[in-house]
Amino acid sequence: MIRRSFALPLAVAASLAGSTVFAQDAMTDAEREAFRAEVRAYLLENPEVLVEAMDVLQQRQDAAQAEQEKAVLADNHDAIFNDGVSWIGGNPDGDVTVVEFLDYRCGYCRKAWQEVDELVNSDGNIRFVMKEFPILGEQSVISSRFAIAVHQLHGDEAYRTTHDALISLRADATPESLERLAGDLGYDWEPLKAKMDAPEVTAVIQANHDLAQKLQISGTPTFVVDGQLVRGYVPLDGMRQIIAQERATEG
């Protein structure tokens, strides 16, 4: 059975009422009551009309939301795709850009991790951008600070290796566990620890949070695929379909 929001039938009813308000103003009380009874009887005999109206309303709302999202993405294009600080992988000259807002403690980010890798590597023409977006508590924040500090101190390849280590980390993210991880990855802990608290690391996280607020992103993973916002985990085949849609639209 399809469950529908109560907001939809209420909106449909409001629309019907609004379309007849002027006609009803010209009616007598008796005519108005007769008109309402006839409308009620018609809807009871033909309830599919309400279902059709609700479907049309939902389609219009979805289209309006999509247009609004496109406008917001266009207004924030450089901050999303070319901020100058986020890690960029895949094909830097790819015909489609996929941006992921991620949190290392997010179960669905972990679920998407290897599938996104497969998507980018198997396609060969996707530019992939990662946005550190820690929203799940202090362990998320310290993990992102660690990753950004590695990126700023050691470069792109080091960041990618660190990202993979953090997204697959099963232990709690603490200063102690991250110090051990730094040693495993071959980084000196003291300069890395100092960089984690540096203003330039804080600035990256703050900029991503500010951008997410503008885009009305409140969960992870969230993807921006060129002109489309994709909220939540999408299986590999679904992501491939979205990429194909974007290429068809651009073509």
N, C-alpha and C positions, 0 to 999 in steps of 0.2 A: 504494500500500500504506500502511495506517495504522501508524505507529510508536508504540508505547506504552512508557511508562516501566517499567523493571524493578521499580520500587517497587510498582506496582499488583498484578501477579501475586503478588509476595511478600506483600503485605498480604492479598490474597484467601486465599492458602494459610494464612497465620497465622490468619485468621478461621475457616477450615474446621477447622484443627487445634484452635483454642480451643473450638469448638462441640462437639467429640467427646472432649475430654480426660477428662471425667468418665466417659463410657461406656467408654473404653479402659482406664481404671484398674480397672474391674471385670472386664476380660477376661483370659483366660489368654494366654500368649505366642502360642500357636497361633491363638487366636481373633483376637488383635490383628493378626497377620501376614495372616490371611485377610481381615480387614476392610480393611486397607490395600491389599491386592491388588485387592479388589473396587472400592474407590474409584478406584484407578489405572486399572483397566480401563474403568470407567464414563466417566472423564474423557477417556481416549484415544478411546473410541467416540463421545463427545459433547463435543468440544472447545468447541462453541459455548456450553456452560454457563459455562466460564471467561470467555469474552468477555462474556457477559451479566452475570456477577458483577463483572467489572472495570468495566463501564459503570455499574452501580448504585453501586459504590464511588466512582467518579469523580464521579457526580452528588451523592452525599452529601458528599464532600469539597468540591465547589464550593459547595454550599448552606451548609455550615458556614463556609467562608471568607467568603461573602457576608454572612452574619449577623454574623460577627466584624467585618467592615469597617463594616457599618451601626452597630454599637455604638461603634466607635472614632470614626466621623464624628459620632455624636450626642454623645459625650463632649467632642469638640473643636469643637462647632458654632460658637461665637462666634469662636474663633481662625481658623476657616476662612472664614466668611462675613461677619463683622463685626468685623475687627480694628482698624478706625479709622484705618489707615495705608495700606492697599493701594488702588490705583487701581480705581475702579468705573466701568464704562461700560455701553453698551446702555440698557435701560430700568430705571432704579433701582427701579421698582415691578413688575418682571416677575414672572411666576408661576413661573419656573424660574431658578435661579442656576447659572451655570457659572463655576467657578474654575479658572484655569490656572496651574500651576507651570511656569515657563519659564526657559530659559537662552539668551541671545542668540547663543551660539556653537553651539547645537544645530541640526544640519541638519534634523531632523524638526520642531523648533519653527518654523523658517523655512518649511518645507513647509506647516505647519498655519496659518500666520499669516493669509494672505488667505482661506483657507477658513473659519476661525473668524470673521473679519470678515463674510464673506458669511452665515454662519449667524446671527449676532447681528442684522445689519442687515435681512436678509430676513424673519426671524421677527417682530421688533418687540416681543416680550414676554419677552426674556431679559435678566436682570441678569448682567453679566459682570465678574468680578473677576480681576485679575492679581497673581500672587505671584512676586516676584523670587527665583529659586532658582539662583544660580550654582554649578555643580558641575564645570565643564569647564576649570578652570585660572584663571590670573591674568587673562587677557583677559575671561573671563566675570565675574569679580569686579569688575574696574574698570568694565566696561560697566554692571553693575547699580548700582554706586555712583553712576555718572554719572546714570543714569535716576532713581534715588531722590532724588538731590540736586536735579535739575531739578524733580521733583514737589514737594519740600518748599519750594523757593524760588519756583517759578513757577506751580504749580497743575496742575489736571487736564488742561486742553487742551494745555499745554506738555509734560506727561508723555506724552500719547498721540502727539504729533508726534515726540517723542524716541524713544519705543519703536519707532515705524515706521522711523525713521532707523537705529537700532541693529540691528534685526532684519534689515534689508536691507543693512547695511554689509558690503562685500566686503573692505575693507582690514583689517589687524590693528588691534585695539583697543589703542591706546597713549596715553599722556598727550598726545603730539603730535597724533595723529589725532583724539582727542576734543576737544582745544583747537580744531582746525580746525572740527570739527562744531559746537562751541558757537558759534563765530563765524558759521557758516552759518545757525544757528537763531536768531541774534540775542541770545545770552546773553553776559554778561561772564564771562570765564574765571576770573579770580582768585577772586571770591566762590564760584563754582561749584566750583573746585578745593578751596577750603577746606572747603566743605560736604561734599564727597565723603568726607573723612576724619573727619567729625564723629561723635560717639558715637550720635546719633540715627539716622544712616544705617546704622551698624554694627548697631544694635539691630534694625532691620527685617530685615536679612539673617539675623542670628542667630535671630530669632523664626521666620522661615520655615524655616530648617534644623531647628530644634527641632520644629516642627510636622510637617515631612516625616518626621522620624524616628519620631514617634508614629504616623503614618499608613503607615509602611513604604514611603515613596516614595524611590526611589533613582535614578530616571531622569526625563528630560524629553522631550516634554511629558507631564505627568500632569494629568488633569482630575478635578475633583469636580463631578458633576452632581446637585445636591440630595443624595439619599441614596446615590449610586453613585460608586465610584471607577473611573475609566477610565484605564488605563495605556497610554501610547504614542500615536502618531499614529493617528487614525481619519479616513478620508475624510469629506467633507461629508455624503454621503447616510447614512453610518453614524451620524454625530453627530445628524442629524435624527431618525433612528430612536430613538436613546437619549433625546432630548428628548421624543419622543412617548410612549415607555415611562414616563418619569417623570411626565408629565402624566396618563397613564392610571392610574398607581398612586395619584397624589394624588387623582384624581377619584373 
